[in-house]
Amino acid sequence: MLRFLRRAYGACVADLANKPRTDLTVQEAGFSFHDGTPLPDLRQITSWMLTHAPKQRTLARLVPALWKRHGREDLSVAGILLANLDEEVLGQEPWMAFVHLLQRREPLMVVLEVAEELVRGGRDVPDDAWIRAAAEQSPAWHQYCVLFLSLRKEREPCRDVVINAPPGGEMFERIRERLLQAEV
């Protein structure tokens, strides 16, 4: 299934116009590969998989394998699957399944993308106690939690988590600033 899916990524890329950008992304973000398959195409592939898989449990077992292989497209597909598979099939709540995948420092754009997929799939951002407990795990997890907070529909407390987060790159700091301005 993993080899078949890798072939599908390449088949969805119309041309090699993105090749220089994808090569840079692989080097700088630590992906094992990045074919440049657009997110709408990945959503379509995943939708097909969800519709035609003989057993949803097979797709749930695919999620950690995709994350471990760590291709750019793999991470997106894993996030879309997490957002759309039932909790019973996953064996745990989707946010917990997601954080269990985060074994190393992940690119923040990927963490945000998967978190957005979870919210798009109807999963509420975890509560304040969960966010605070996760933020205490490490500086990287603290930043992840700020990203999760940015996806809440209603702005709630946890200002301390946002303020005390370790400094990040440009995208992270823009998100942090937006959160702090929204709470004023």
C-alpha positions in Angstrom: 0.0 0.0 0.0 2.8 2.4 0.8 4.5 1.9 -2.6 1.2 2.2 -4.4 0.5 5.5 -2.6 3.9 6.9 -3.4 3.2 6.2 -7.1 -0.1 8.0 -6.8 1.6 11.1 -5.4 3.9 11.3 -8.5 1.0 10.7 -10.8 -0.9 13.7 -9.5 1.9 16.2 -10.1 1.2 17.7 -13.5 4.7 18.7 -14.4 8.1 19.3 -12.9 7.6 23.1 -12.4 7.7 22.6 -8.7 10.9 20.5 -8.7 13.4 23.1 -7.4 11.0 24.2 -4.6 10.3 20.6 -3.6 14.0 19.8 -3.5 14.6 22.7 -1.1 11.7 21.8 1.0 13.0 18.2 1.4 16.4 19.5 2.5 15.3 22.2 4.9 12.3 20.5 6.5 13.7 17.0 6.9 11.2 15.1 4.8 12.2 11.8 3.3 10.7 13.0 0.0 8.5 15.7 -1.4 7.0 15.2 -4.9 5.0 18.5 -4.9 1.6 16.9 -5.0 -1.0 19.6 -4.3 -3.2 19.3 -1.2 -6.5 19.1 -3.2 -5.1 16.1 -5.0 -4.0 14.5 -1.7 -7.5 15.1 -0.4 -9.0 13.4 -3.5 -6.6 10.4 -3.1 -7.5 10.1 0.6 -11.2 10.4 -0.1 -10.9 7.6 -2.6 -9.1 5.5 -0.1 -11.7 6.1 2.6 -14.5 5.3 0.2 -13.0 2.1 -1.3 -10.9 0.5 1.5 -12.3 -2.9 2.4 -11.6 -2.2 6.1 -11.2 1.2 7.7 -8.9 -0.4 10.3 -6.4 -1.0 7.4 -6.3 2.8 6.9 -5.9 3.4 10.6 -2.8 1.1 10.6 -1.5 3.0 7.6 -1.3 6.3 9.5 1.7 5.5 11.7 3.5 3.9 8.7 3.0 7.0 6.6 4.3 9.2 9.5 7.3 7.0 10.0 8.2 7.2 6.3 8.0 11.0 6.7 7.4 12.0 3.1 5.7 15.4 2.8 2.7 13.9 1.0 2.7 11.1 3.6 2.2 13.5 6.4 -0.7 15.3 4.7 -2.4 12.0 3.9 -1.9 10.8 7.5 -3.5 14.0 8.8 -6.5 13.7 6.5 -7.0 10.1 7.5 -6.8 11.0 11.2 -9.4 13.7 10.7 -11.8 11.4 8.9 -11.5 8.0 10.6 -13.8 7.1 13.5 -12.4 7.2 17.0 -13.3 3.5 17.4 -11.3 2.6 14.3 -8.3 4.7 15.4 -8.4 3.1 18.9 -8.1 6.5 20.5 -9.2 10.1 20.2 -7.8 11.7 17.0 -5.9 14.5 18.8 -4.2 11.9 21.0 -3.4 9.7 18.0 -1.9 12.8 16.3 0.3 13.8 19.3 1.6 10.2 19.6 2.9 10.5 16.1 5.0 13.6 17.0 8.1 11.8 18.1 10.7 14.4 17.0 10.7 18.0 16.1 8.3 18.3 13.2 8.0 21.2 10.8 5.5 23.6 12.2 3.7 23.9 8.9 3.0 20.2 9.0 1.7 20.3 12.6 -0.6 23.2 11.7 -1.8 21.5 8.5 -2.7 18.3 10.3 -4.3 20.2 13.2 -6.4 22.2 10.6 -7.5 18.9 9.1 -8.6 17.7 12.5 -10.7 20.8 13.0 -12.0 20.6 9.4 -13.0 17.0 10.2 -15.2 18.3 13.1 -12.7 17.6 16.0 -12.7 20.3 18.6 -9.4 21.7 19.7 -8.5 20.1 23.1 -9.4 21.9 26.3 -7.2 24.2 28.3 -6.0 21.5 30.8 -4.9 19.3 27.9 -3.2 22.2 26.1 -1.3 23.2 29.3 -0.2 19.7 30.1 1.0 19.1 26.5 2.8 22.5 26.5 4.9 21.4 29.5 6.4 18.4 27.7 9.0 20.3 25.7 9.7 23.6 23.9 8.5 22.1 20.6 5.3 20.8 22.1 4.7 24.3 23.6 4.9 25.7 20.1 2.6 23.0 18.8 0.0 23.9 21.5 0.1 27.6 20.4 -0.7 26.4 16.9 -3.6 24.3 18.2 -4.9 27.4 20.1 -4.9 29.4 16.9 -7.5 27.1 15.5 -10.1 27.5 18.2 -13.3 29.1 17.0 -13.8 31.1 20.2 -10.9 32.7 21.8 -10.5 31.4 25.4 -7.9 31.6 28.1 -4.5 30.0 27.8 -2.9 33.4 27.2 0.0 32.2 29.5 0.7 29.4 27.1 0.9 31.8 24.2 3.0 34.4 26.0 5.5 31.8 27.5 6.0 29.9 24.3 9.6 29.7 23.2 10.5 32.0 20.2 9.9 30.5 16.8 10.2 31.3 13.1 8.3 34.0 11.2 5.1 32.0 10.7 5.0 31.0 14.4 5.6 34.6 15.6 2.8 35.9 13.3 0.4 33.4 14.7 1.4 34.2 18.3 1.0 38.0 17.7 -2.4 37.4 16.1 -3.5 35.4 19.2 -2.2 38.0 21.6 -3.9 40.9 19.7 -7.2 39.0 19.5 -7.3 38.5 23.3 -6.7 42.2 24.1 
